[in-house]
Amino acid sequence: MKASDDLRAAVRHERRIELAGEGLRFYDLIRWGTFVSTMQEFGKTDEGKYSGAGTLVTDKTYPYPIPQSEIDYVGGALTQNDNY
């Protein structure tokens, strides 16, 4: 493990603790590329099993749709995310 890995883990933990309840965790998980794995792990907890949260999350379920006007604007260089 490199020192940068330790720093990354520390920053992620700090943001998780300091910003709890402020609605920013989702965007951190998306930015860090850990949304799917985090939600799937949550689905294995007692609370996740009870609520069903995270149990159906895959890498195909979370991206937002790209507005059609943006796809048209770039001449089709973008392709729509799956499931939209």
C-alpha positions in Angstrom: 0.0 0.0 0.0 1.4 3.4 -1.0 1.2 6.6 1.1 -1.2 8.0 -1.5 -3.6 5.2 -0.8 -3.6 6.0 2.9 -4.2 9.6 2.2 -7.1 8.8 -0.2 -8.7 6.5 2.4 -8.3 9.2 5.1 -9.9 11.9 2.9 -12.8 9.6 2.0 -13.4 8.8 5.6 -13.2 12.4 6.6 -15.7 13.4 4.0 -18.0 10.6 5.0 -18.0 11.7 8.6 -18.0 15.5 8.2 -20.6 15.6 5.5 -23.0 13.0 6.9 -26.6 13.9 6.4 -25.8 16.8 4.0 -26.7 14.9 0.8 -23.2 14.9 -0.8 -22.2 11.3 -0.2 -23.9 10.1 -3.5 -21.8 12.5 -5.6 -18.6 11.5 -3.8 -19.3 7.8 -4.4 -20.0 8.5 -8.1 -16.8 10.6 -8.5 -14.6 8.0 -6.8 -16.1 5.1 -8.8 -17.2 3.3 -5.6 -21.0 3.8 -5.8 -21.8 0.3 -7.0 -19.5 -1.6 -4.6 -20.6 0.6 -1.6 -24.3 0.1 -2.3 -23.9 -3.6 -2.8 -22.0 -3.9 0.5 -24.8 -1.8 2.2 -27.4 -4.3 0.7 -25.7 -7.0 2.7 -26.1 -5.2 6.1 -29.2 -5.8 8.3 -30.6 -2.4 7.3 -29.9 -3.0 3.6 -31.6 -6.4 3.7 -34.6 -5.0 5.5 -35.0 -2.0 3.1 -33.8 -3.7 0.0 -31.5 -0.7 -0.7 -28.5 -1.4 -2.8 -29.5 -4.9 -3.6 -30.2 -4.2 -7.3 -27.5 -1.7 -8.0 -25.1 -2.4 -10.9 -22.8 -0.4 -13.1 -25.7 0.0 -15.5 -28.3 1.4 -13.1 -26.8 4.6 -11.7 -25.7 6.9 -14.7 -28.1 9.7 -15.5 -29.4 10.1 -19.0 -27.6 12.5 -21.3 -30.0 15.1 -22.6 -30.8 14.6 -26.3 -30.0 18.2 -27.0 -26.4 17.6 -25.9 -26.1 14.5 -28.1 -27.4 16.5 -31.0 -25.1 19.4 -30.2 -21.9 17.3 -30.5 -23.1 15.6 -33.7 -23.6 12.2 -32.2 -20.1 12.0 -30.6 -21.9 11.0 -27.3 -24.0 7.9 -26.9 -26.8 7.6 -24.5 -26.2 5.7 -21.2 -27.8 2.3 -21.0 -31.4 2.0 -19.8 -32.5 5.3 -21.3 
